Amino acid sequence: MLGQSELSPTALRCLERQLAEALDLAVSCQRLSDRAQSDGDPFAVVILERVATDLTDLAASLLPLVGIEDGLTTPPLPEGSFSGADFGLAELGHSLGQAGLAAEVDAMSPGLEASVVRLLSKLAGLYQSSRELLLTLAEASLRTTARSRDAAQEARADHRSRSVQDEEAR
């Protein structure tokens, strides 16, 4: 793989943009994982932590390419990051989809080194597969919530019916 001094300015801009995106998304995944933990959803926690780890690993692999020294345990967050936002699964999935599209567009930039084009294409694939995973998780979560809501409504209706029957029996 090429080092920073061997990359074109266009490649460096694309990689810096992708580094910032990966960091933002990793932090958002971790925050959503923390929320899922407090909500008692271990399945969501595992998936979100895995996606956060994948994105953090991705960011770490980009560090030397953009000229940030190895040895930093956590890359610095870029200014203007959206990581403080309170995202839901669908919103995070949408952001991952947008990041994938941005990586695909970056990969089409004229004058990019072939190795950078390949890297950006792989990044787009990671973003898209993570997006699909989170959207599937969001859909499953909605179904579970709907089933719980339906069961609660059924239980209330059953309780009301029994109350009416008890009143009539008196």
Backbone hydrogen bonds, N-H to C=O, Kabsch-Sander energy under -0.5 kcal/mol:
donor,donor_aa,acceptor,acceptor_aa,energy
4,Q,64,P,-0.6
6,E,3,G,-1.0
7,L,4,Q,-1.5
12,L,8,S,-2.4
13,R,9,P,-2.3
14,C,10,T,-2.4
15,L,11,A,-2.7
16,E,12,L,-2.7
17,R,13,R,-2.2
18,Q,14,C,-2.2
19,L,15,L,-2.4
20,A,16,E,-2.4
21,E,17,R,-2.2
22,A,18,Q,-2.7
23,L,19,L,-2.3
24,D,20,A,-2.5
25,L,21,E,-2.6
26,A,22,A,-2.4
27,V,23,L,-2.3
28,S,24,D,-2.3
29,C,25,L,-2.5
30,Q,26,A,-2.3
31,R,27,V,-2.5
32,L,28,S,-2.3
33,S,29,C,-2.4
34,D,30,Q,-2.4
35,R,31,R,-2.0
36,A,32,L,-2.4
37,Q,33,S,-2.4
38,S,34,D,-2.1
39,D,35,R,-1.6
40,G,37,Q,-1.1
41,D,36,A,-2.8
45,V,41,D,-1.9
46,V,42,P,-2.2
47,I,43,F,-2.1
48,L,44,A,-2.9
49,E,45,V,-2.6
50,R,46,V,-2.0
51,V,47,I,-2.4
52,A,48,L,-2.5
53,T,49,E,-2.4
54,D,50,R,-2.6
55,L,51,V,-2.5
56,T,52,A,-2.3
57,D,53,T,-2.8
58,L,54,D,-2.1
59,A,55,L,-2.5
60,A,56,T,-2.5
61,S,57,D,-1.9
62,L,58,L,-1.2
62,L,59,A,-0.5
63,L,59,A,-1.3
66,V,62,L,-1.6
66,V,63,L,-0.7
67,G,64,P,-0.6
68,I,63,L,-2.6
69,E,67,G,-0.5
72,L,69,E,-0.8
81,S,78,P,-1.1
85,A,82,F,-2.1
87,F,85,A,-1.1
92,L,88,G,-2.6
93,G,89,L,-2.7
94,H,90,A,-2.4
95,S,91,E,-2.4
96,L,92,L,-2.4
97,G,93,G,-2.1
98,Q,94,H,-2.4
99,A,95,S,-2.3
100,G,96,L,-2.2
101,L,97,G,-2.2
102,A,98,Q,-2.4
103,A,99,A,-2.4
104,E,100,G,-2.2
105,V,101,L,-2.5
106,D,102,A,-2.8
107,A,103,A,-2.2
108,M,104,E,-0.7
108,M,105,V,-1.1
109,S,106,D,-1.9
112,L,109,S,-1.1
117,V,113,E,-2.2
118,R,114,A,-2.3
119,L,115,S,-2.1
120,L,116,V,-2.9
121,S,117,V,-2.2
122,K,118,R,-2.2
123,L,119,L,-2.4
124,A,120,L,-2.4
125,G,121,S,-1.9
126,L,122,K,-2.3
127,Y,123,L,-2.8
128,Q,124,A,-2.6
129,S,125,G,-2.6
130,S,126,L,-2.4
131,R,127,Y,-2.3
132,E,128,Q,-2.4
133,L,129,S,-2.0
134,L,130,S,-2.5
135,L,131,R,-2.7
136,T,132,E,-2.1
137,L,133,L,-2.2
138,A,134,L,-2.7
139,E,135,L,-2.3
140,A,136,T,-2.4
141,S,137,L,-2.4
142,L,138,A,-2.4
143,R,139,E,-2.2
144,T,140,A,-2.3
145,T,141,S,-2.6
146,A,142,L,-2.7
147,R,143,R,-2.6
148,S,144,T,-2.5
149,R,145,T,-2.6
150,D,146,A,-2.8
151,A,147,R,-2.6
152,A,148,S,-2.3
153,Q,149,R,-2.5
154,E,150,D,-2.5
155,A,151,A,-2.3
156,R,152,A,-2.4
157,A,153,Q,-2.6
158,D,154,E,-2.5
159,H,155,A,-2.4
160,R,156,R,-2.8
161,S,157,A,-2.4
162,R,158,D,-2.3
163,S,159,H,-2.3
164,V,160,R,-2.5
165,Q,161,S,-2.3
166,D,162,R,-2.6
167,E,163,S,-2.3
168,E,164,V,-2.4
169,A,165,Q,-2.0
170,R,166,D,-1.1
